[in-house]
Amino acid sequence: MVITINTVFDCCPGQAARQVRHGSSEASNFHVKYGNGLIVGGAVFCTAVWSYVLTQTGITWNLSPIGKVMPKEWREPESEE
């Protein structure tokens, strides 16, 4: 028995099984409907997570070494006398 593409799709009526959807004939309104909510929700979530990380986790960030790093004393060159 030889199976071809046409015989595989013969079980489904019409072109529904053979149609590949590359886009919609209607204008997509997903971004109009949910875009602002997703942006605001993402910003709130990001702010909440970073607020928790910065204030509650106890991570020492070591942002500046000024005042924390002490220079070594100068070593006097040894004289050859």
Rosetta constraint file for C-alpha pairs under 8 A:
AtomPair CA 3 CA 7 HARMONIC 6.21 0.50
AtomPair CA 3 CA 8 HARMONIC 6.98 0.50
AtomPair CA 4 CA 8 HARMONIC 6.42 0.50
AtomPair CA 5 CA 9 HARMONIC 6.46 0.50
AtomPair CA 6 CA 10 HARMONIC 6.10 0.50
AtomPair CA 7 CA 11 HARMONIC 7.63 0.50
AtomPair CA 9 CA 17 HARMONIC 6.38 0.50
AtomPair CA 9 CA 18 HARMONIC 6.91 0.50
AtomPair CA 12 CA 16 HARMONIC 7.29 0.50
AtomPair CA 12 CA 17 HARMONIC 6.25 0.50
AtomPair CA 13 CA 17 HARMONIC 7.90 0.50
AtomPair CA 15 CA 19 HARMONIC 5.87 0.50
AtomPair CA 24 CA 28 HARMONIC 7.38 0.50
AtomPair CA 29 CA 33 HARMONIC 5.96 0.50
AtomPair CA 30 CA 34 HARMONIC 5.84 0.50
AtomPair CA 30 CA 35 HARMONIC 7.12 0.50
AtomPair CA 31 CA 35 HARMONIC 4.36 0.50
AtomPair CA 31 CA 36 HARMONIC 7.82 0.50
AtomPair CA 32 CA 36 HARMONIC 7.76 0.50
AtomPair CA 34 CA 38 HARMONIC 6.11 0.50
AtomPair CA 35 CA 39 HARMONIC 6.33 0.50
AtomPair CA 36 CA 40 HARMONIC 6.11 0.50
AtomPair CA 37 CA 41 HARMONIC 5.84 0.50
AtomPair CA 38 CA 42 HARMONIC 5.90 0.50
AtomPair CA 39 CA 43 HARMONIC 6.14 0.50
AtomPair CA 40 CA 44 HARMONIC 6.13 0.50
AtomPair CA 41 CA 45 HARMONIC 6.09 0.50
AtomPair CA 42 CA 46 HARMONIC 6.02 0.50
AtomPair CA 43 CA 47 HARMONIC 6.04 0.50
AtomPair CA 44 CA 48 HARMONIC 6.06 0.50
AtomPair CA 45 CA 49 HARMONIC 6.17 0.50
AtomPair CA 46 CA 50 HARMONIC 6.18 0.50
AtomPair CA 47 CA 51 HARMONIC 5.93 0.50
AtomPair CA 48 CA 52 HARMONIC 6.23 0.50
AtomPair CA 49 CA 53 HARMONIC 6.21 0.50
AtomPair CA 50 CA 54 HARMONIC 5.95 0.50
AtomPair CA 51 CA 55 HARMONIC 6.05 0.50
AtomPair CA 52 CA 56 HARMONIC 5.37 0.50
AtomPair CA 52 CA 57 HARMONIC 7.11 0.50
AtomPair CA 53 CA 57 HARMONIC 5.42 0.50
AtomPair CA 53 CA 59 HARMONIC 7.98 0.50
AtomPair CA 54 CA 58 HARMONIC 7.62 0.50
AtomPair CA 54 CA 59 HARMONIC 7.41 0.50
AtomPair CA 65 CA 69 HARMONIC 5.91 0.50
